[in-house]
């Protein structure tokens, strides 16, 4: 899986927090609203129109997880959007913290056919 840093940044911001709070990051996918739970996993929302969600957990110094949004990407299985709808448009995402305010990472679709960088910075 390709590495995405967005998760690591969020982790560092909330590592000692058990309260769920939201932060907004400017990313190559547009604005992303992130919440981190007490296990240092996070849930991020992107593109309101497409009901996008990213869920990532720590894996060493990286974060790894999945993303989903509405649409028909012809994936062989389904995932759930942030509103709970079933979708065939999903994939995998991972990354790392470049600085305290920047992340670097990558995403890929369910078949590894499409993908690319996913980078961002804190507002």
KOLDREN-494482 format. One record per residue: x negated, y, z of N, C-alpha, C, CB in turn. Coordinates in Angstrom, 2 decimals, padded with zeros to 5 digits. Each point is the difference from the previous one (the first is absolute). Glycine has a CB too. Example, Ala and Ser with C-alpha at 12.3 -4.5 7.8 and 13.67 -1.06 7.14 Angstrom:
- nxx_nyy_nzz_caxx_cayy_cazz_cxx_cyy_czz_cbxx_cbyy_cbzz
- -013.19_-005.69_007.80_000.89_001.19_000.00_-000.90_001.20_000.00_001.89_-001.17_001.25
- -001.54_002.22_-001.97_-000.82_001.19_000.06_000.77_001.09_000.73_-001.18_-000.63_-002.15
% end
This chain:
- nxx_nyy_nzz_caxx_cayy_cazz_cxx_cyy_czz_cbxx_cbyy_cbzz
- -000.83_-001.18_000.00_000.83_001.18_000.00_-000.87_001.24_000.00_001.82_-001.24_001.20
- -001.37_002.26_-001.85_-000.74_001.25_-000.01_000.24_000.73_001.31_000.19_000.15_-002.51
- -001.13_000.70_002.88_000.04_000.64_001.32_000.62_001.38_-000.07_-002.03_-001.29_000.65
- 002.86_001.63_000.31_000.62_001.31_000.08_-000.25_000.58_001.36_001.76_-000.65_-001.65
- -002.19_001.89_001.69_-000.41_000.63_001.24_001.10_000.70_000.75_-002.16_000.25_-001.02
- 003.27_-000.06_000.41_001.10_000.71_000.63_000.32_-000.58_001.36_000.91_000.56_-002.24
- -000.92_-001.82_002.36_000.35_-000.66_001.24_-001.00_000.27_001.10_001.13_-001.75_-001.32
- -002.38_001.77_000.99_-001.03_000.24_001.00_000.11_001.39_000.58_-001.50_-001.59_-001.17
- 001.81_002.56_000.38_000.16_001.37_000.48_001.13_000.06_001.01_-000.88_000.91_-002.18
- 001.98_-001.49_001.82_001.15_000.02_000.88_-000.32_-000.74_001.29_001.54_000.12_-001.98
- -002.25_-001.21_001.86_-000.39_-000.76_001.18_-000.80_000.87_000.97_-000.03_-002.11_-001.38
- -000.96_002.82_000.90_-000.82_000.83_000.86_000.79_001.11_000.66_-001.93_-000.53_-001.45
- 002.92_001.04_000.77_000.81_001.07_000.55_000.87_-000.47_001.15_-000.01_001.08_-002.23
- 000.43_-002.34_002.19_000.97_-000.48_000.96_-000.47_-001.19_000.82_001.71_000.83_-001.53
- -002.99_-001.11_001.52_-000.52_-001.20_000.65_000.37_-000.08_001.48_-001.86_000.02_-001.64
- 001.95_001.11_002.32_000.31_000.00_001.42_001.46_000.34_000.29_-002.36_000.62_000.44
- 003.14_-000.49_-001.48_001.39_000.41_000.18_000.94_-001.18_-000.11_-000.57_002.24_-000.91
- 001.50_-002.33_001.83_001.05_-001.01_-000.11_001.30_000.65_-000.46_-001.09_-001.38_001.80
- 001.11_002.70_-001.86_001.17_000.71_-000.48_-000.05_000.06_-001.52_000.12_001.37_002.12
- 000.98_-001.66_-002.75_000.06_000.04_-001.45_000.22_001.45_-000.43_000.90_-002.38_-000.11
- -001.85_002.91_-000.62_000.10_001.34_-000.53_-000.28_-000.06_-001.50_-000.69_001.04_002.22
- 001.08_-000.02_-002.93_-000.20_000.01_-001.45_-001.00_001.07_-000.39_002.33_-000.84_-000.35
- -003.15_000.52_-000.62_-000.95_000.93_-000.61_000.25_-000.04_-001.50_-001.74_-000.32_001.86
- 001.48_001.44_-002.53_000.14_000.02_-001.45_-001.37_000.15_-000.62_002.30_001.00_000.16
- -002.56_-001.82_-001.17_-001.26_000.01_-000.74_000.30_000.27_-001.46_-001.06_-001.62_001.63
- 000.18_002.36_-002.29_000.10_000.23_-001.44_-000.83_-001.08_-000.68_000.35_002.52_000.28
- 000.30_-003.32_-001.14_-000.67_-001.14_-000.62_000.19_000.02_-001.51_000.33_-001.33_002.09
- -001.01_000.43_-002.77_000.17_-000.13_-001.44_001.40_-000.50_-000.36_-002.45_-000.43_-000.21
- 003.22_-000.05_001.19_001.39_-000.38_-000.20_000.96_001.10_000.45_-000.66_-002.40_000.29
- 000.13_003.57_000.03_000.82_001.08_000.53_-000.03_-000.01_001.52_001.46_-000.11_-002.02
- -000.62_000.91_002.67_000.02_000.05_001.47_000.42_-001.34_000.59_000.52_002.46_-000.11
- -001.19_-002.84_001.19_000.30_-001.25_000.69_000.16_000.31_001.48_-001.29_-001.37_-001.72
- 002.41_000.94_002.30_000.27_000.18_001.42_-000.34_-001.31_000.71_001.83_001.71_-000.45
- -002.71_-001.63_001.47_-000.52_-001.20_000.64_000.34_-000.04_001.47_-001.85_-000.04_-001.65
- 002.21_-001.15_002.12_000.22_-000.27_001.43_-000.86_-001.19_000.37_002.38_000.92_-000.05
- -003.02_-000.85_001.22_-000.86_-001.08_000.49_000.62_-000.57_001.27_-002.08_001.07_-001.02
- 002.09_-002.40_001.13_000.56_-000.61_001.19_-001.08_-000.34_001.03_001.85_-000.91_-001.40
- -001.48_000.36_002.51_-000.92_-000.31_001.08_-001.02_-001.08_-000.35_001.78_000.66_001.54
- -001.58_-001.40_-002.62_-000.95_-001.03_-000.44_-000.95_000.51_-001.08_001.70_-001.72_000.56
- -001.70_003.04_-000.78_-000.82_000.66_-001.02_000.38_-000.41_-001.42_-001.83_000.09_001.67
- 003.01_-000.62_-001.85_000.54_-000.23_-001.33_000.78_001.26_-000.36_000.13_-002.55_000.30
- 000.03_002.79_-001.59_000.76_001.18_-000.34_001.02_-000.28_-001.09_-001.95_001.39_000.65
- 002.94_-000.53_-000.65_001.02_000.00_-001.04_-000.01_001.39_-000.61_001.43_-001.78_001.18
- -001.54_001.84_-002.48_-000.04_001.28_-000.71_001.13_000.04_-001.01_-002.51_000.17_000.32
- 003.09_001.01_-000.49_001.07_000.20_-000.98_-000.51_000.92_-001.09_001.78_-000.34_001.76
- -001.48_-000.02_-003.01_-000.38_000.83_-001.14_001.15_000.05_-000.99_-002.43_-000.59_000.32
- 002.45_001.59_-001.13_000.95_000.20_-001.08_001.44_-000.32_000.42_-001.83_-000.53_-001.61
- 002.48_001.52_002.19_001.38_-000.18_000.48_000.93_-000.55_-001.06_-000.39_001.87_001.57
- 000.25_-001.42_-002.80_000.87_-000.44_-001.10_-000.15_-001.50_-000.25_-000.18_002.28_-001.03
- -001.04_-002.81_001.23_-000.25_-001.43_-000.25_-000.01_-000.83_001.28_-001.32_000.66_-001.99
- 001.65_-000.03_003.14_000.15_-000.73_001.26_-001.26_-000.79_000.37_002.45_-000.15_-000.46
- -003.63_000.77_000.21_-001.28_-000.69_000.17_-000.42_-000.22_001.44_-000.63_000.97_-002.13
- -000.02_-002.10_002.37_-000.52_-000.35_001.32_-001.38_-000.65_-000.17_002.37_-000.31_000.92
- -003.24_000.57_000.05_-001.31_-000.64_000.09_-000.12_-000.52_001.43_-001.07_001.51_-001.80
- 000.68_-002.76_001.95_-000.21_-000.59_001.31_-001.40_-000.59_000.02_002.48_-000.51_000.31
- -003.31_000.97_000.64_-001.39_-000.46_000.06_-000.41_-000.30_001.44_-000.53_001.34_-002.04
- -000.40_-002.28_002.17_-000.55_-000.38_001.30_-001.52_000.00_-000.08_002.05_-001.39_000.52
- -002.72_001.59_000.63_-001.46_-000.01_-000.02_-000.55_-001.37_-000.34_000.01_001.83_001.69
- -001.11_-001.81_-002.47_-000.74_-001.21_-000.35_-001.48_000.38_000.03_001.91_-000.97_-001.44
- -002.51_000.88_002.61_-001.37_000.50_000.15_000.00_001.51_-000.10_-000.94_-002.13_-000.96
- 000.08_002.68_000.13_-000.08_001.46_-000.17_000.95_000.50_-001.09_-002.38_-000.09_000.76
- 003.12_-000.81_-001.37_000.96_000.35_-001.04_001.42_-000.25_000.50_-001.69_-000.55_-001.79
- 002.62_001.07_001.03_001.40_-000.33_000.18_000.46_-000.69_-001.26_000.40_001.96_001.58
- 000.47_-002.93_-001.40_000.55_-000.72_-001.14_001.50_-000.17_000.19_-002.19_-001.20_-000.38
- 002.90_001.17_-000.72_001.44_-000.18_000.12_000.68_-000.04_-001.35_-000.10_001.13_002.18
- 001.36_-000.70_-002.18_000.82_-000.06_-001.20_000.77_001.30_-000.17_000.19_-002.49_000.23
- 000.30_002.70_-001.43_000.85_001.14_-000.31_001.21_-000.52_-000.79_-002.00_001.62_-000.01
- 003.08_-000.86_000.04_001.19_-000.33_-000.78_000.76_001.28_-000.32_000.16_-002.29_001.08
- 000.56_002.27_-002.18_000.85_001.12_-000.39_001.12_-000.53_-000.87_-001.94_001.63_000.12
- 002.96_-000.82_-000.34_001.08_-000.43_-000.88_-000.53_-000.10_-001.43_001.73_001.08_001.50
- -001.03_-001.82_-002.30_-000.40_-000.17_-001.39_-000.06_-001.46_-000.36_-001.28_002.13_000.11
- 001.00_-002.39_-001.35_-000.13_-001.37_-000.47_-001.38_-000.17_-000.59_002.49_-000.18_-000.45
- -003.37_-000.39_001.21_-001.37_-000.26_-000.45_-000.19_-001.45_-000.39_-000.81_001.83_001.47
- 001.91_-002.59_-001.44_-000.02_-001.41_-000.41_-000.96_-000.85_000.82_000.61_000.75_-002.27
- -000.74_-000.44_003.54_-000.81_-000.83_000.88_000.74_-001.32_000.26_-001.06_002.05_001.08
- 000.33_-003.12_-000.81_000.64_-001.31_000.16_000.83_-000.16_001.28_-001.88_-000.89_-001.32
- 001.61_001.69_002.31_000.76_-000.05_001.26_000.60_001.37_000.23_-001.51_-001.81_000.97
- 002.02_002.07_000.23_000.52_001.32_000.32_-000.63_000.50_001.29_002.17_-000.53_-001.17
- -002.10_001.82_001.34_-000.42_000.67_001.23_001.14_000.91_000.41_-002.50_-000.11_-000.61
- 002.35_000.78_001.74_001.05_000.86_000.51_-000.46_001.45_000.02_000.88_-001.89_001.39
- -000.06_002.78_-001.93_-000.31_001.43_000.05_000.22_000.51_001.42_000.66_000.29_-002.43
- -000.99_000.96_002.67_000.14_000.54_001.37_001.44_000.05_000.47_-002.04_001.33_-000.40
- 002.99_-001.28_-000.53_001.42_000.00_000.38_000.58_-001.40_000.10_000.22_002.21_-001.09
- -001.05_-003.23_000.85_000.45_-001.37_000.14_000.53_-000.64_-001.27_000.51_000.59_002.28
- -000.68_000.07_-003.43_000.46_-000.57_-001.26_-001.05_-000.95_-000.57_001.36_002.05_-000.44
- -000.90_-003.10_-000.19_-000.89_-000.96_-000.64_-000.48_000.58_-001.34_001.20_-001.94_001.13
- -002.50_001.77_-001.42_-000.58_000.52_-001.24_-001.01_-000.98_-000.56_000.35_002.35_000.80
- -000.49_-002.33_-002.12_-001.03_-000.81_-000.64_-001.21_000.85_-000.36_001.76_-001.55_-000.90
- -001.90_002.69_001.56_-001.11_000.91_-000.26_-000.83_000.14_001.28_001.35_001.25_-001.77
- -002.46_-001.96_001.84_-000.84_000.01_001.19_-001.44_-000.38_-000.37_001.99_-000.58_001.43
- -002.87_000.69_-000.45_-001.38_-000.37_-000.22_-000.79_000.08_001.29_000.16_000.82_-002.35
- -001.47_-000.72_002.20_-000.91_-000.03_001.14_-000.85_001.26_000.03_-000.05_-002.51_-000.07
- -000.39_002.88_001.27_-000.72_001.25_000.19_-001.01_-000.17_001.14_002.00_001.34_-000.84
- -003.13_-000.65_000.74_-001.00_-000.06_001.06_-000.88_001.24_-000.07_000.01_-002.54_-000.04
- -000.77_002.82_001.10_-000.85_001.17_-000.01_-000.81_000.21_001.25_001.63_000.97_-001.49
- -002.34_000.16_001.51_-000.88_000.35_001.11_-000.04_001.52_000.18_-001.38_-002.07_-000.41
- 000.94_002.49_001.56_-000.13_001.41_000.33_-001.35_000.51_-000.51_001.48_-000.28_002.04
- -001.43_001.28_-002.90_-001.23_000.61_-000.52_-000.52_001.04_000.98_000.76_-000.41_-002.36
- 000.12_001.27_002.85_-000.30_000.98_001.04_001.19_000.00_000.94_-001.47_001.45_-001.55
- 001.44_-000.58_002.56_001.13_000.09_000.91_001.27_000.49_-000.69_-001.61_000.43_001.85
- 001.46_000.18_-003.02_001.14_000.60_-000.68_000.21_-000.52_-001.41_-000.38_002.00_001.37
- -000.37_-003.00_-001.79_000.12_-000.54_-001.36_-000.04_-001.52_000.03_-001.08_002.06_-000.93
- 001.82_-002.68_000.01_-000.07_-001.45_-000.15_-000.24_-000.35_-001.45_001.52_-000.32_001.98
- -002.02_-000.87_-002.20_-000.22_-000.54_-001.34_000.52_-001.43_-000.01_-002.02_001.48_-000.39
- 002.61_-001.86_-000.71_000.49_-001.35_-000.10_000.52_-000.32_-001.38_000.56_000.09_002.40
- 000.11_-001.21_-002.51_000.53_-000.47_-001.26_001.31_-000.74_000.21_-002.32_-000.15_-000.92
- 003.07_000.08_-000.15_001.25_-000.74_000.00_000.03_-000.89_-001.24_001.20_001.85_001.28
- -000.36_-002.85_-001.22_000.19_-000.89_-001.14_001.44_-000.50_000.03_-002.46_-000.70_-000.01
- 003.02_000.42_-001.16_001.36_-000.53_-000.03_000.00_-001.49_000.32_000.65_001.74_-001.70
- 000.51_-002.35_001.70_000.15_-001.40_000.42_-000.77_-000.98_-000.85_002.22_000.61_000.83
- -002.52_-000.25_-002.07_-000.71_-000.92_-000.90_-001.44_000.41_-000.27_002.19_-000.51_-001.05
- -002.65_001.53_001.73_-001.34_000.55_-000.25_-000.15_000.53_-001.42_-000.90_-001.58_001.69
- 002.02_001.93_-002.34_-000.03_000.54_-001.35_-000.29_001.50_000.00_001.61_-001.78_-000.71
- -001.01_002.47_001.66_-000.17_001.44_000.10_-000.52_000.34_001.38_001.84_000.40_-001.67
- -002.51_000.71_001.76_-000.52_000.44_001.29_-000.93_001.17_-000.21_000.22_-002.31_000.94
- -000.87_002.69_000.14_-000.92_001.11_-000.10_-000.30_000.58_001.36_000.84_000.48_-002.27
- -001.49_000.67_002.24_-000.36_000.64_001.27_001.23_000.58_000.69_-002.27_000.52_-000.92
- 002.19_-000.47_002.22_001.00_000.70_000.79_-000.76_000.76_001.06_001.84_-001.73_-000.43
- -001.96_003.01_000.25_-000.81_000.84_000.87_000.86_001.11_000.58_-002.07_-000.51_-001.34
- 001.58_001.13_002.40_000.77_001.08_000.59_-000.72_000.73_001.10_001.98_-001.24_-000.58
- -001.31_002.29_001.05_-000.55_000.81_001.09_001.15_000.50_000.88_-001.98_000.70_-001.43
- 001.63_-000.42_002.68_000.99_000.47_000.95_000.38_001.43_-000.33_-000.91_-001.53_001.77
- 002.16_001.86_-001.60_000.48_001.37_-000.23_-000.53_000.94_001.05_002.05_-000.89_-001.05
% end
